[in-house]
């Protein structure tokens, strides 16, 4: 097995100290000595040779304070701005269950709200009239599309 010479001889350590005191960068020292940059950094650390932190004048320029970012408006406010406030009548009251139908009887303009559990004998769909090609009737739309509780609290 060949005998390897030690990486850090006394001469290399003295050369490292001289280059360091001269202000050379670790990359320049490594290229001159013939070792890696990480080897130079590690040896400087073990020798407790450190440079005081220098302040880069480009980074310390007096910059004007940034204006705070505008908080984006809530979604309902943006939609109201785009489309205007809609005063659509809200259907209230109980949901009529007289129009229940099977999947085969379900037409495009009828409510698709499932009643019971799929696979059960009494499984069917609501079947009430669904406005404007919506999937559910007005009563089941109230159940399916509940407004966000946090948005209601934020509106006041």
Secondary structure as UniProt FT lines:
FT   HELIX           10..22
FT   HELIX           26..33
FT   HELIX           37..46
FT   TURN            47..48
FT   TURN            57..60
FT   HELIX           75..83
FT   TURN            98..99
FT   TURN            103..105
FT   TURN            108..109
FT   STRAND          114..115
FT   TURN            118..119
FT   TURN            121..122
FT   STRAND          124..125
FT   HELIX           131..133
FT   HELIX           138..144
FT   HELIX           149..155
//
